[in-house]
Amino acid sequence: METRTCAVPPPQREDGDRMSPKDFDASFAADMPRLRRRLLALTGNPHDADDLLQETYLRLSRRARTQNLTVQQHPYAYTCTVALNLLRDAWQHPSRREQSTDRLPESGWDGGLASYEASQTTLALLGVLSEKEAAAVILVDLEGLSHDTAGERLGAHRGTVQRNRMRGLAKMRDALGL
């Protein structure tokens, strides 16, 4: 005997089946300690567990605010599923995870505009100086030479290079208004 099942469409949801943001907050707050313990066991790091818990809350609260979140029969299971999906996504895409490093982040690419502006500003400031002052500033501050080496290149005494450099830097500060 063959039995056939007739596909019955699910009943239409009414507005009463939607979860309000206030109800969602209460439900999430009730499930939060249990969910945090589970995430802590999975991640092994309390900071990662807290980040994941926050991301889960944000994802679900966004849906609750737009009235797209329905009342769940098992709210903890639903919330846990969302959190586990977020965790799995982080594991599958490690490039999306925050990386701890002791190096500063690279500066953003601006097409070389910042470098060009810095060069133009430097050239304009050096134009304010006398030849001797500009030479001292360039050799000591831009090329990184010592006062003695700069003096040898310029054919001047170390003290003269130092004095010209100090005068030049003072004029540059005045030009910048510092």
Disulfide bonds with the S-S distance in Angstrom:
none
